[in-house]
Amino acid sequence: MYVILVYDIGEKRVGKMLKHCRKYLNWIQNSVFEGEITEIKLKEMLAGAKKIIDEDNDSIIIFKSRQERWLAKEIIGIERMTTDNFL
Amino acid sequence: MYVILVYDIGEKRVGKMLKHCRKYLNWIQNSVFEGEITEIKLKEMLAGAKKIIDEDNDSIIIFKSRQERWLAKEIIGIERMTTDNFL
C-alpha cells in the first residue's frame, strides 16, 4: 500500500522521529513522508513511533491508499526532498 | 476529488497561507489540510497560494485522490483539528 505520513510533534522528539520514519518511508517535506510499505512494516513503524512520541501532545496522521497510482501528486515551489538540510 | 495539502513555507507567510487554505480545505494539523474540492476550486486555491508563497524557497505538495474512500486515515496521538490554537 502507499502511505503519506505527517506528524506534528514536540521539537525535542523531531530528530528521533525523523530518523525512525526514514527507515521506512521517503522524507518529502518538513514532517511529511510518503512511500510504498507493507502492512507488517507499517505496523512496525507505528509501534516504534508510539514509543517516540508523547501521545498526549503529539499528532501523527497516516493516509493509506491501496495503490500509489490512485494518488496524483503536484508540487508548487521547490521540491525539498532533494536536500538534507531539514530537521 | 479529495486532496491532502502540505506546505513548508517561510514563517512570515504562514499566517496568510493558513487563512487562504482554510477557505477551501479543512485544517487537520500544522501545515496540513485535507478535503473535498472541485478542479476549478483547486485551481483557484493554488493560484492564490502562488501569490502568497516565495516559489524559490517555499514548498507546497498536493496529493489528489479521485475519491475520499480510496484514502484510509489513521491518527496516532491527539487529533489537532478540534483545536484552534495553531499557527
Backbone of each chain as nested JSON, in Angstrom:
{
  "chains": [
    {"id": "A", "residues": [
      {"number": 1, "name": "MET", "atoms": {"N": [0.84, -1.177, 0.0], "CA": [0.0, 0.0, 0.0], "C": [0.89, 1.246, 0.0]}},
      {"number": 2, "name": "TYR", "atoms": {"N": [0.285, 2.368, -0.395], "CA": [1.028, 3.624, -0.449], "C": [0.559, 4.515, 0.69]}},
      {"number": 3, "name": "VAL", "atoms": {"N": [1.484, 5.093, 1.424], "CA": [1.08, 5.941, 2.552], "C": [1.733, 7.323, 2.507]}},
      {"number": 4, "name": "ILE", "atoms": {"N": [0.993, 8.25, 3.107], "CA": [1.519, 9.596, 3.375], "C": [1.451, 9.755, 4.888]}},
      {"number": 5, "name": "LEU", "atoms": {"N": [2.571, 10.113, 5.484], "CA": [2.595, 10.276, 6.937], "C": [2.969, 11.72, 7.264]}},
      {"number": 6, "name": "VAL", "atoms": {"N": [2.176, 12.363, 8.105], "CA": [2.509, 13.726, 8.55], "C": [2.52, 13.717, 10.069]}},
      {"number": 7, "name": "TYR", "atoms": {"N": [3.492, 14.401, 10.635], "CA": [3.498, 14.461, 12.099], "C": [3.717, 15.894, 12.568]}},
      {"number": 8, "name": "ASP", "atoms": {"N": [3.166, 16.148, 13.742], "CA": [3.294, 17.453, 14.394], "C": [3.637, 17.111, 15.838]}},
      {"number": 9, "name": "ILE", "atoms": {"N": [4.933, 17.115, 16.124], "CA": [5.362, 16.625, 17.432], "C": [6.304, 17.618, 18.1]}},
      {"number": 10, "name": "GLY", "atoms": {"N": [6.52, 17.44, 19.382], "CA": [7.372, 18.35, 20.141], "C": [8.785, 18.388, 19.574]}},
      {"number": 11, "name": "GLU", "atoms": {"N": [9.368, 19.598, 19.563], "CA": [10.69, 19.835, 18.977], "C": [11.723, 18.799, 19.452]}},
      {"number": 12, "name": "LYS", "atoms": {"N": [11.65, 18.458, 20.744], "CA": [12.662, 17.55, 21.343], "C": [12.616, 16.172, 20.688]}},
      {"number": 13, "name": "ARG", "atoms": {"N": [11.455, 15.812, 20.116], "CA": [11.282, 14.444, 19.607], "C": [11.433, 14.358, 18.089]}},
      {"number": 14, "name": "VAL", "atoms": {"N": [11.556, 15.508, 17.43], "CA": [11.554, 15.534, 15.966], "C": [12.735, 14.743, 15.394]}},
      {"number": 15, "name": "GLY", "atoms": {"N": [13.916, 14.947, 15.932], "CA": [15.111, 14.282, 15.399], "C": [14.979, 12.77, 15.414]}},
      {"number": 16, "name": "LYS", "atoms": {"N": [14.526, 12.276, 16.547], "CA": [14.373, 10.819, 16.705], "C": [13.297, 10.277, 15.751]}},
      {"number": 17, "name": "MET", "atoms": {"N": [12.22, 11.029, 15.629], "CA": [11.112, 10.593, 14.775], "C": [11.537, 10.577, 13.306]}},
      {"number": 18, "name": "LEU", "atoms": {"N": [12.281, 11.602, 12.951], "CA": [12.761, 11.723, 11.564], "C": [13.604, 10.496, 11.215]}},
      {"number": 19, "name": "LYS", "atoms": {"N": [14.531, 10.179, 12.11], "CA": [15.432, 9.041, 11.897], "C": [14.63, 7.744, 11.784]}},
      {"number": 20, "name": "HIS", "atoms": {"N": [13.608, 7.641, 12.635], "CA": [12.794, 6.424, 12.655], "C": [12.008, 6.276, 11.341]}},
      {"number": 21, "name": "CYS", "atoms": {"N": [11.317, 7.34, 10.945], "CA": [10.452, 7.25, 9.759], "C": [11.259, 7.027, 8.476]}},
      {"number": 22, "name": "ARG", "atoms": {"N": [12.494, 7.573, 8.476], "CA": [13.327, 7.432, 7.266], "C": [13.712, 5.98, 6.994]}},
      {"number": 23, "name": "LYS", "atoms": {"N": [13.581, 5.143, 8.012], "CA": [13.908, 3.714, 7.796], "C": [12.824, 3.029, 6.959]}},
      {"number": 24, "name": "TYR", "atoms": {"N": [11.664, 3.695, 6.89], "CA": [10.515, 3.032, 6.243], "C": [10.008, 3.796, 5.02]}},
      {"number": 25, "name": "LEU", "atoms": {"N": [10.074, 5.151, 5.094], "CA": [9.441, 5.967, 4.059], "C": [10.394, 7.05, 3.559]}},
      {"number": 26, "name": "ASN", "atoms": {"N": [9.959, 7.764, 2.518], "CA": [10.791, 8.827, 1.938], "C": [10.383, 10.179, 2.525]}},
      {"number": 27, "name": "TRP", "atoms": {"N": [11.357, 10.913, 3.013], "CA": [11.098, 12.249, 3.526], "C": [10.831, 13.146, 2.308]}},
      {"number": 28, "name": "ILE", "atoms": {"N": [9.748, 13.914, 2.301], "CA": [9.493, 14.78, 1.143], "C": [9.369, 16.237, 1.546]}},
      {"number": 29, "name": "GLN", "atoms": {"N": [9.095, 16.479, 2.793], "CA": [8.946, 17.865, 3.242], "C": [8.995, 17.874, 4.766]}},
      {"number": 30, "name": "ASN", "atoms": {"N": [9.194, 18.976, 5.365], "CA": [9.242, 19.09, 6.82], "C": [8.082, 18.338, 7.455]}},
      {"number": 31, "name": "SER", "atoms": {"N": [8.402, 17.258, 8.183], "CA": [7.388, 16.452, 8.9], "C": [6.454, 15.679, 7.974]}},
      {"number": 32, "name": "VAL", "atoms": {"N": [6.86, 15.466, 6.747], "CA": [5.994, 14.728, 5.797], "C": [6.792, 13.632, 5.092]}},
      {"number": 33, "name": "PHE", "atoms": {"N": [6.243, 12.43, 5.126], "CA": [6.869, 11.274, 4.47], "C": [5.865, 10.603, 3.546]}},
      {"number": 34, "name": "GLU", "atoms": {"N": [6.371, 9.925, 2.558], "CA": [5.49, 9.13, 1.701], "C": [6.246, 7.887, 1.252]}},
      {"number": 35, "name": "GLY", "atoms": {"N": [5.476, 6.88, 0.778], "CA": [6.157, 5.716, 0.228], "C": [5.312, 4.464, 0.242]}},
      {"number": 36, "name": "GLU", "atoms": {"N": [5.825, 3.496, -0.45], "CA": [5.201, 2.161, -0.511], "C": [5.63, 1.401, 0.745]}},
      {"number": 37, "name": "ILE", "atoms": {"N": [4.693, 0.706, 1.374], "CA": [5.035, -0.029, 2.604], "C": [4.069, -1.201, 2.772]}},
      {"number": 38, "name": "THR", "atoms": {"N": [4.541, -2.273, 3.364], "CA": [3.651, -3.404, 3.609], "C": [2.892, -3.169, 4.913]}},
      {"number": 39, "name": "GLU", "atoms": {"N": [1.811, -3.908, 5.104], "CA": [1.003, -3.802, 6.327], "C": [1.888, -4.101, 7.552]}},
      {"number": 40, "name": "ILE", "atoms": {"N": [2.715, -5.098, 7.441], "CA": [3.572, -5.51, 8.573], "C": [4.577, -4.413, 8.908]}},
      {"number": 41, "name": "LYS", "atoms": {"N": [5.207, -3.873, 7.863], "CA": [6.208, -2.816, 8.096], "C": [5.529, -1.541, 8.635]}},
      {"number": 42, "name": "LEU", "atoms": {"N": [4.309, -1.281, 8.2], "CA": [3.597, -0.107, 8.691], "C": [3.319, -0.28, 10.187]}},
      {"number": 43, "name": "LYS", "atoms": {"N": [2.888, -1.485, 10.556], "CA": [2.63, -1.757, 11.982], "C": [3.919, -1.581, 12.801]}},
      {"number": 44, "name": "GLU", "atoms": {"N": [4.992, -2.087, 12.258], "CA": [6.302, -1.996, 12.934], "C": [6.699, -0.527, 13.106]}},
      {"number": 45, "name": "MET", "atoms": {"N": [6.529, 0.243, 12.014], "CA": [6.901, 1.662, 12.061], "C": [6.06, 2.393, 13.092]}},
      {"number": 46, "name": "LEU", "atoms": {"N": [4.761, 2.139, 13.091], "CA": [3.873, 2.864, 14.013], "C": [4.106, 2.455, 15.472]}},
      {"number": 47, "name": "ALA", "atoms": {"N": [4.442, 1.184, 15.677], "CA": [4.758, 0.746, 17.044], "C": [5.988, 1.503, 17.548]}},
      {"number": 48, "name": "GLY", "atoms": {"N": [6.974, 1.635, 16.666], "CA": [8.184, 2.383, 17.038], "C": [7.885, 3.852, 17.258]}},
      {"number": 49, "name": "ALA", "atoms": {"N": [7.021, 4.406, 16.406], "CA": [6.671, 5.837, 16.52], "C": [5.972, 6.111, 17.85]}},
      {"number": 50, "name": "LYS", "atoms": {"N": [5.139, 5.175, 18.254], "CA": [4.402, 5.357, 19.516], "C": [5.349, 5.419, 20.704]}},
      {"number": 51, "name": "LYS", "atoms": {"N": [6.503, 4.738, 20.586], "CA": [7.491, 4.785, 21.677], "C": [8.217, 6.124, 21.712]}},
      {"number": 52, "name": "ILE", "atoms": {"N": [8.21, 6.808, 20.581], "CA": [8.959, 8.071, 20.481], "C": [8.087, 9.258, 20.915]}},
      {"number": 53, "name": "ILE", "atoms": {"N": [6.836, 9.242, 20.487], "CA": [6.008, 10.45, 20.701], "C": [5.371, 10.459, 22.086]}},
      {"number": 54, "name": "ASP", "atoms": {"N": [4.866, 11.66, 22.403], "CA": [4.063, 11.844, 23.623], "C": [2.618, 11.892, 23.14]}},
      {"number": 55, "name": "GLU", "atoms": {"N": [1.919, 10.802, 23.289], "CA": [0.578, 10.692, 22.676], "C": [-0.419, 11.708, 23.218]}},
      {"number": 56, "name": "ASP", "atoms": {"N": [-0.08, 12.345, 24.327], "CA": [-0.996, 13.362, 24.862], "C": [-0.784, 14.729, 24.209]}},
      {"number": 57, "name": "ASN", "atoms": {"N": [0.34, 14.909, 23.547], "CA": [0.646, 16.226, 22.961], "C": [0.983, 16.177, 21.478]}},
      {"number": 58, "name": "ASP", "atoms": {"N": [1.442, 15.04, 21.014], "CA": [1.902, 14.93, 19.627], "C": [0.816, 14.308, 18.744]}},
      {"number": 59, "name": "SER", "atoms": {"N": [0.983, 14.53, 17.427], "CA": [-0.021, 14.032, 16.482], "C": [0.657, 13.455, 15.245]}},
      {"number": 60, "name": "ILE", "atoms": {"N": [0.246, 12.235, 14.883], "CA": [0.698, 11.612, 13.634], "C": [-0.56, 11.275, 12.835]}},
      {"number": 61, "name": "ILE", "atoms": {"N": [-0.571, 11.634, 11.559], "CA": [-1.689, 11.239, 10.706], "C": [-1.137, 10.43, 9.537]}},
      {"number": 62, "name": "ILE", "atoms": {"N": [-1.737, 9.304, 9.295], "CA": [-1.318, 8.441, 8.181], "C": [-2.486, 8.313, 7.201]}},
      {"number": 63, "name": "PHE", "atoms": {"N": [-2.205, 8.629, 5.949], "CA": [-3.19, 8.409, 4.888], "C": [-2.736, 7.184, 4.111]}},
      {"number": 64, "name": "LYS", "atoms": {"N": [-3.623, 6.235, 3.955], "CA": [-3.248, 4.986, 3.272], "C": [-4.068, 4.843, 1.985]}},
      {"number": 65, "name": "SER", "atoms": {"N": [-3.367, 4.574, 0.907], "CA": [-4.047, 4.332, -0.362], "C": [-3.594, 2.969, -0.854]}},
      {"number": 66, "name": "ARG", "atoms": {"N": [-4.521, 2.178, -1.336], "CA": [-4.103, 0.828, -1.706], "C": [-3.032, 0.864, -2.797]}},
      {"number": 67, "name": "GLN", "atoms": {"N": [-3.102, 1.897, -3.655], "CA": [-2.084, 1.945, -4.718], "C": [-1.633, 3.373, -4.964]}},
      {"number": 68, "name": "GLU", "atoms": {"N": [-0.331, 3.541, -5.247], "CA": [0.191, 4.884, -5.479], "C": [-0.537, 5.548, -6.643]}},
      {"number": 69, "name": "ARG", "atoms": {"N": [-0.897, 4.777, -7.623], "CA": [-1.463, 5.423, -8.834], "C": [-2.836, 6.025, -8.553]}},
      {"number": 70, "name": "TRP", "atoms": {"N": [-3.418, 5.718, -7.359], "CA": [-4.69, 6.362, -7.019], "C": [-4.437, 7.756, -6.449]}},
      {"number": 71, "name": "LEU", "atoms": {"N": [-3.164, 8.125, -6.329], "CA": [-2.822, 9.407, -5.728], "C": [-1.979, 10.223, -6.702]}},
      {"number": 72, "name": "ALA", "atoms": {"N": [-2.548, 11.3, -7.229], "CA": [-1.749, 12.169, -8.091], "C": [-1.069, 13.199, -7.195]}},
      {"number": 73, "name": "LYS", "atoms": {"N": [0.152, 13.547, -7.52], "CA": [0.915, 14.453, -6.661], "C": [1.346, 15.685, -7.461]}},
      {"number": 74, "name": "GLU", "atoms": {"N": [1.135, 16.869, -6.874], "CA": [1.549, 18.112, -7.541], "C": [2.406, 18.906, -6.562]}},
      {"number": 75, "name": "ILE", "atoms": {"N": [3.502, 19.446, -7.066], "CA": [4.407, 20.221, -6.206], "C": [4.483, 21.655, -6.721]}},
      {"number": 76, "name": "ILE", "atoms": {"N": [4.31, 22.606, -5.82], "CA": [4.429, 24.024, -6.174], "C": [5.574, 24.59, -5.34]}},
      {"number": 77, "name": "GLY", "atoms": {"N": [6.41, 25.375, -6.017], "CA": [7.57, 25.888, -5.297], "C": [8.695, 24.884, -5.416]}},
      {"number": 78, "name": "ILE", "atoms": {"N": [9.543, 24.828, -4.385], "CA": [10.702, 23.949, -4.515], "C": [10.379, 22.548, -4.018]}},
      {"number": 79, "name": "GLU", "atoms": {"N": [11.14, 21.577, -4.561], "CA": [10.974, 20.19, -4.142], "C": [12.03, 19.912, -3.087]}},
      {"number": 80, "name": "ARG", "atoms": {"N": [11.589, 19.849, -1.82], "CA": [12.55, 19.782, -0.717], "C": [13.332, 18.47, -0.686]}},
      {"number": 81, "name": "MET", "atoms": {"N": [12.708, 17.38, -1.139], "CA": [13.29, 16.078, -0.827], "C": [14.647, 15.889, -1.453]}},
      {"number": 82, "name": "THR", "atoms": {"N": [15.049, 16.797, -2.283], "CA": [16.387, 16.613, -2.857], "C": [17.426, 17.185, -1.91]}},
      {"number": 83, "name": "THR", "atoms": {"N": [16.984, 17.867, -0.824], "CA": [18.004, 18.443, 0.074], "C": [17.94, 17.726, 1.421]}},
      {"number": 84, "name": "ASP", "atoms": {"N": [19.052, 17.787, 2.18], "CA": [19.082, 17.142, 3.501], "C": [19.048, 18.163, 4.608]}},
      {"number": 85, "name": "ASN", "atoms": {"N": [18.915, 19.438, 4.254], "CA": [19.04, 20.479, 5.306], "C": [17.694, 20.72, 5.98]}},
      {"number": 86, "name": "PHE", "atoms": {"N": [17.246, 19.677, 6.711], "CA": [15.938, 19.822, 7.372], "C": [16.069, 19.27, 8.768]}},
      {"number": 87, "name": "LEU", "atoms": {"N": [15.072, 19.516, 9.548], "CA": [15.003, 18.866, 10.856], "C": [13.553, 18.788, 11.325]}}
    ]},
    {"id": "B", "residues": [
      {"number": 1, "name": "MET", "atoms": {"N": [-12.976, 15.801, -6.148], "CA": [-11.823, 14.971, -5.788], "C": [-11.438, 15.288, -4.348]}},
      {"number": 2, "name": "TYR", "atoms": {"N": [-10.662, 14.376, -3.767], "CA": [-10.233, 14.563, -2.381], "C": [-8.748, 14.904, -2.374]}},
      {"number": 3, "name": "VAL", "atoms": {"N": [-8.378, 15.941, -1.635], "CA": [-6.959, 16.331, -1.627], "C": [-6.401, 16.438, -0.216]}},
      {"number": 4, "name": "ILE", "atoms": {"N": [-5.088, 16.21, -0.164], "CA": [-4.298, 16.464, 1.044], "C": [-3.266, 17.505, 0.622]}},
      {"number": 5, "name": "LEU", "atoms": {"N": [-3.198, 18.597, 1.363], "CA": [-2.236, 19.637, 1.019], "C": [-1.279, 19.83, 2.198]}},
      {"number": 6, "name": "VAL", "atoms": {"N": [0.006, 19.813, 1.926], "CA": [1.0, 20.078, 2.976], "C": [1.899, 21.198, 2.481]}},
      {"number": 7, "name": "TYR", "atoms": {"N": [2.225, 22.107, 3.377], "CA": [3.141, 23.171, 2.942], "C": [4.246, 23.366, 3.965]}},
      {"number": 8, "name": "ASP", "atoms": {"N": [5.371, 23.817, 3.447], "CA": [6.547, 24.115, 4.268], "C": [7.02, 25.463, 3.766]}},
      {"number": 9, "name": "ILE", "atoms": {"N": [6.587, 26.524, 4.44], "CA": [6.845, 27.86, 3.907], "C": [7.432, 28.757, 4.98]}},
      {"number": 10, "name": "GLY", "atoms": {"N": [7.977, 29.867, 4.562], "CA": [8.622, 30.796, 5.493], "C": [7.639, 31.282, 6.545]}},
      {"number": 11, "name": "GLU", "atoms": {"N": [8.162, 31.427, 7.775], "CA": [7.344, 31.8, 8.936], "C": [6.464, 33.033, 8.649]}},
      {"number": 12, "name": "LYS", "atoms": {"N": [7.038, 34.001, 7.921], "CA": [6.326, 35.273, 7.658], "C": [5.066, 35.047, 6.833]}},
      {"number": 13, "name": "ARG", "atoms": {"N": [5.04, 33.933, 6.065], "CA": [3.925, 33.731, 5.124], "C": [2.889, 32.73, 5.649]}},
      {"number": 14, "name": "VAL", "atoms": {"N": [3.2, 32.097, 6.784], "CA": [2.336, 31.02, 7.282], "C": [0.92, 31.527, 7.584]}},
      {"number": 15, "name": "GLY", "atoms": {"N": [0.835, 32.64, 8.268], "CA": [-0.488, 33.161, 8.659], "C": [-1.391, 33.39, 7.469]}},
      {"number": 16, "name": "LYS", "atoms": {"N": [-0.828, 34.031, 6.462], "CA": [-1.608, 34.349, 5.256], "C": [-2.023, 33.06, 4.533]}},
      {"number": 17, "name": "MET", "atoms": {"N": [-1.09, 32.122, 4.488], "CA": [-1.36, 30.858, 3.778], "C": [-2.444, 30.058, 4.49]}},
      {"number": 18, "name": "LEU", "atoms": {"N": [-2.355, 30.071, 5.796], "CA": [-3.318, 29.339, 6.615], "C": [-4.73, 29.874, 6.352]}},
      {"number": 19, "name": "LYS", "atoms": {"N": [-4.853, 31.181, 6.377], "CA": [-6.131, 31.857, 6.15], "C": [-6.659, 31.512, 4.758]}},
      {"number": 20, "name": "HIS", "atoms": {"N": [-5.736, 31.516, 3.807], "CA": [-6.133, 31.246, 2.421], "C": [-6.648, 29.817, 2.274]}},
      {"number": 21, "name": "CYS", "atoms": {"N": [-5.848, 28.843, 2.756], "CA": [-6.224, 27.423, 2.567], "C": [-7.509, 27.053, 3.315]}},
      {"number": 22, "name": "ARG", "atoms": {"N": [-7.728, 27.75, 4.437], "CA": [-8.934, 27.433, 5.216], "C": [-10.219, 27.777, 4.476]}},
      {"number": 23, "name": "LYS", "atoms": {"N": [-10.101, 28.588, 3.472], "CA": [-11.316, 28.943, 2.686], "C": [-11.751, 27.765, 1.807]}},
      {"number": 24, "name": "TYR", "atoms": {"N": [-10.817, 26.837, 1.615], "CA": [-11.093, 25.753, 0.66], "C": [-11.067, 24.369, 1.312]}},
      {"number": 25, "name": "LEU", "atoms": {"N": [-10.189, 24.19, 2.317], "CA": [-9.982, 22.854, 2.878], "C": [-10.018, 22.895, 4.406]}},
      {"number": 26, "name": "ASN", "atoms": {"N": [-9.988, 21.701, 5.006], "CA": [-10.028, 21.6, 6.466], "C": [-8.606, 21.499, 7.021]}},
      {"number": 27, "name": "TRP", "atoms": {"N": [-8.31, 22.348, 7.979], "CA": [-7.014, 22.264, 8.646], "C": [-7.022, 21.028, 9.541]}},
      {"number": 28, "name": "ILE", "atoms": {"N": [-6.027, 20.153, 9.468], "CA": [-6.021, 18.962, 10.326], "C": [-4.776, 18.878, 11.186]}},
      {"number": 29, "name": "GLN", "atoms": {"N": [-3.751, 19.584, 10.79], "CA": [-2.515, 19.528, 11.578], "C": [-1.606, 20.664, 11.125]}},
      {"number": 30, "name": "ASN", "atoms": {"N": [-0.644, 21.027, 11.829], "CA": [0.287, 22.092, 11.483], "C": [0.723, 21.953, 10.023]}},
      {"number": 31, "name": "SER", "atoms": {"N": [0.296, 22.926, 9.187], "CA": [0.688, 22.944, 7.761], "C": [0.07, 21.818, 6.941]}},
      {"number": 32, "name": "VAL", "atoms": {"N": [-0.985, 21.229, 7.434], "CA": [-1.629, 20.115, 6.684], "C": [-3.136, 20.35, 6.595]}},
      {"number": 33, "name": "PHE", "atoms": {"N": [-3.641, 20.242, 5.351], "CA": [-5.08, 20.415, 5.098], "C": [-5.596, 19.22, 4.314]}},
      {"number": 34, "name": "GLU", "atoms": {"N": [-6.874, 18.966, 4.451], "CA": [-7.482, 17.932, 3.616], "C": [-8.917, 18.335, 3.304]}},
      {"number": 35, "name": "GLY", "atoms": {"N": [-9.48, 17.695, 2.257], "CA": [-10.89, 17.959, 1.999], "C": [-11.297, 17.676, 0.576]}},
      {"number": 36, "name": "GLU", "atoms": {"N": [-12.583, 17.692, 0.381], "CA": [-13.191, 17.516, -0.933], "C": [-13.139, 18.869, -1.65]}},
      {"number": 37, "name": "ILE", "atoms": {"N": [-12.767, 18.871, -2.921], "CA": [-12.671, 20.139, -3.664], "C": [-12.873, 19.873, -5.147]}},
      {"number": 38, "name": "THR", "atoms": {"N": [-13.447, 20.842, -5.849], "CA": [-13.612, 20.664, -7.29], "C": [-12.319, 21.077, -8.0]}},
      {"number": 39, "name": "GLU", "atoms": {"N": [-12.179, 20.664, -9.231], "CA": [-10.998, 21.015, -10.039], "C": [-10.869, 22.547, -10.132]}},
      {"number": 40, "name": "ILE", "atoms": {"N": [-11.99, 23.205, -10.344], "CA": [-11.973, 24.674, -10.506], "C": [-11.531, 25.352, -9.209]}},
      {"number": 41, "name": "LYS", "atoms": {"N": [-12.105, 24.892, -8.097], "CA": [-11.744, 25.497, -6.803], "C": [-10.275, 25.192, -6.454]}},
      {"number": 42, "name": "LEU", "atoms": {"N": [-9.807, 24.029, -6.828], "CA": [-8.404, 23.683, -6.565], "C": [-7.498, 24.638, -7.348]}},
      {"number": 43, "name": "LYS", "atoms": {"N": [-7.845, 24.876, -8.598], "CA": [-7.058, 25.812, -9.427], "C": [-7.052, 27.205, -8.803]}},
      {"number": 44, "name": "GLU", "atoms": {"N": [-8.226, 27.611, -8.334], "CA": [-8.374, 28.944, -7.72], "C": [-7.505, 29.029, -6.457]}},
      {"number": 45, "name": "MET", "atoms": {"N": [-7.58, 27.968, -5.636], "CA": [-6.802, 27.947, -4.391], "C": [-5.311, 28.024, -4.693]}},
      {"number": 46, "name": "LEU", "atoms": {"N": [-4.865, 27.221, -5.666], "CA": [-3.423, 27.171, -5.965], "C": [-2.939, 28.472, -6.598]}},
      {"number": 47, "name": "ALA", "atoms": {"N": [-3.793, 29.09, -7.398], "CA": [-3.418, 30.387, -7.981], "C": [-3.207, 31.4, -6.852]}},
      {"number": 48, "name": "GLY", "atoms": {"N": [-4.107, 31.378, -5.88], "CA": [-3.971, 32.283, -4.729], "C": [-2.742, 31.949, -3.896]}},
      {"number": 49, "name": "ALA", "atoms": {"N": [-2.492, 30.665, -3.733], "CA": [-1.328, 30.237, -2.926], "C": [-0.021, 30.69, -3.581]}},
      {"number": 50, "name": "LYS", "atoms": {"N": [0.009, 30.629, -4.898], "CA": [1.222, 31.049, -5.62], "C": [1.52, 32.525, -5.403]}},
      {"number": 51, "name": "LYS", "atoms": {"N": [0.469, 33.304, -5.164], "CA": [0.684, 34.742, -4.905], "C": [1.233, 34.956, -3.493]}},
      {"number": 52, "name": "ILE", "atoms": {"N": [1.0, 34.003, -2.633], "CA": [1.414, 34.156, -1.221], "C": [2.85, 33.667, -1.017]}},
      {"number": 53, "name": "ILE", "atoms": {"N": [3.172, 32.539, -1.629], "CA": [4.464, 31.915, -1.301], "C": [5.607, 32.512, -2.114]}},
      {"number": 54, "name": "ASP", "atoms": {"N": [6.808, 32.18, -1.649], "CA": [8.044, 32.508, -2.384], "C": [8.463, 31.198, -3.051]}},
      {"number": 55, "name": "GLU", "atoms": {"N": [8.176, 31.084, -4.326], "CA": [8.37, 29.793, -5.01], "C": [9.83, 29.345, -5.031]}},
      {"number": 56, "name": "ASP", "atoms": {"N": [10.742, 30.24, -4.716], "CA": [12.156, 29.827, -4.69], "C": [12.551, 29.211, -3.353]}},
      {"number": 57, "name": "ASN", "atoms": {"N": [11.716, 29.418, -2.343], "CA": [12.092, 28.921, -1.01], "C": [11.026, 28.06, -0.353]}},
      {"number": 58, "name": "ASP", "atoms": {"N": [9.793, 28.255, -0.783], "CA": [8.686, 27.555, -0.125], "C": [8.262, 26.327, -0.937]}},
      {"number": 59, "name": "SER", "atoms": {"N": [7.532, 25.435, -0.237], "CA": [7.122, 24.189, -0.897], "C": [5.692, 23.831, -0.512]}},
      {"number": 60, "name": "ILE", "atoms": {"N": [4.89, 23.546, -1.536], "CA": [3.525, 23.046, -1.308], "C": [3.413, 21.718, -2.053]}},
      {"number": 61, "name": "ILE", "atoms": {"N": [2.892, 20.718, -1.38], "CA": [2.657, 19.437, -2.058], "C": [1.164, 19.095, -1.929]}},
      {"number": 62, "name": "ILE", "atoms": {"N": [0.572, 18.751, -3.042], "CA": [-0.849, 18.382, -3.056], "C": [-0.971, 16.93, -3.536]}},
      {"number": 63, "name": "PHE", "atoms": {"N": [-1.634, 16.132, -2.727], "CA": [-1.952, 14.77, -3.137], "C": [-3.432, 14.745, -3.509]}},
      {"number": 64, "name": "LYS", "atoms": {"N": [-3.717, 14.227, -4.685], "CA": [-5.118, 14.226, -5.149], "C": [-5.593, 12.787, -5.319]}},
      {"number": 65, "name": "SER", "atoms": {"N": [-6.737, 12.512, -4.728], "CA": [-7.33, 11.182, -4.904], "C": [-8.72, 11.387, -5.469]}},
      {"number": 66, "name": "ARG", "atoms": {"N": [-9.081, 10.592, -6.46], "CA": [-10.376, 10.862, -7.081], "C": [-11.503, 10.741, -6.066]}},
      {"number": 67, "name": "GLN", "atoms": {"N": [-11.321, 9.886, -5.065], "CA": [-12.405, 9.757, -4.077], "C": [-11.84, 9.58, -2.679]}},
      {"number": 68, "name": "GLU", "atoms": {"N": [-12.514, 10.197, -1.693], "CA": [-12.025, 10.085, -0.319], "C": [-11.941, 8.625, 0.123]}},
      {"number": 69, "name": "ARG", "atoms": {"N": [-12.866, 7.799, -0.339], "CA": [-12.905, 6.422, 0.185], "C": [-11.688, 5.611, -0.283]}},
      {"number": 70, "name": "TRP", "atoms": {"N": [-10.905, 6.183, -1.223], "CA": [-9.671, 5.476, -1.624], "C": [-8.548, 5.786, -0.651]}},
      {"number": 71, "name": "LEU", "atoms": {"N": [-8.852, 6.606, 0.345], "CA": [-7.813, 7.019, 1.284], "C": [-8.269, 6.682, 2.703]}},
      {"number": 72, "name": "ALA", "atoms": {"N": [-7.606, 5.718, 3.328], "CA": [-7.932, 5.422, 4.729], "C": [-7.052, 6.321, 5.592]}},
      {"number": 73, "name": "LYS", "atoms": {"N": [-7.59, 6.798, 6.689], "CA": [-6.851, 7.736, 7.54], "C": [-6.734, 7.173, 8.955]}},
      {"number": 74, "name": "GLU", "atoms": {"N": [-5.516, 7.218, 9.506], "CA": [-5.295, 6.762, 10.876], "C": [-4.61, 7.876, 11.651]}},
      {"number": 75, "name": "ILE", "atoms": {"N": [-5.068, 8.122, 12.863], "CA": [-4.471, 9.183, 13.69], "C": [-3.888, 8.555, 14.953]}},
      {"number": 76, "name": "ILE", "atoms": {"N": [-2.656, 8.91, 15.249], "CA": [-1.993, 8.443, 16.483], "C": [-1.677, 9.689, 17.306]}},
      {"number": 77, "name": "GLY", "atoms": {"N": [-1.973, 9.586, 18.597], "CA": [-1.754, 10.756, 19.435], "C": [-2.999, 11.61, 19.41]}},
      {"number": 78, "name": "ILE", "atoms": {"N": [-2.837, 12.913, 19.535], "CA": [-4.019, 13.754, 19.636], "C": [-4.485, 14.189, 18.254]}},
      {"number": 79, "name": "GLU", "atoms": {"N": [-5.795, 14.482, 18.165], "CA": [-6.363, 14.956, 16.908], "C": [-6.415, 16.471, 16.988]}},
      {"number": 80, "name": "ARG", "atoms": {"N": [-5.508, 17.137, 16.267], "CA": [-5.355, 18.581, 16.437], "C": [-6.554, 19.361, 15.913]}},
      {"number": 81, "name": "MET", "atoms": {"N": [-7.23, 18.837, 14.908], "CA": [-8.167, 19.711, 14.184], "C": [-9.314, 20.162, 15.059]}},
      {"number": 82, "name": "THR", "atoms": {"N": [-9.413, 19.641, 16.24], "CA": [-10.515, 20.113, 17.089], "C": [-10.094, 21.37, 17.834]}},
      {"number": 83, "name": "THR", "atoms": {"N": [-8.799, 21.744, 17.693], "CA": [-8.387, 22.953, 18.44], "C": [-8.053, 24.054, 17.439]}},
      {"number": 84, "name": "ASP", "atoms": {"N": [-8.101, 25.322, 17.916], "CA": [-7.76, 26.444, 17.028], "C": [-6.438, 27.065, 17.412]}},
      {"number": 85, "name": "ASN", "atoms": {"N": [-5.757, 26.468, 18.394], "CA": [-4.525, 27.142, 18.881], "C": [-3.325, 26.723, 18.037]}},
      {"number": 86, "name": "PHE", "atoms": {"N": [-3.326, 27.206, 16.786], "CA": [-2.204, 26.815, 15.904], "C": [-1.799, 28.037, 15.113]}},
      {"number": 87, "name": "LEU", "atoms": {"N": [-0.687, 27.924, 14.48], "CA": [-0.299, 28.957, 13.522], "C": [0.588, 28.341, 12.424]}}
    ]}
  ]
}
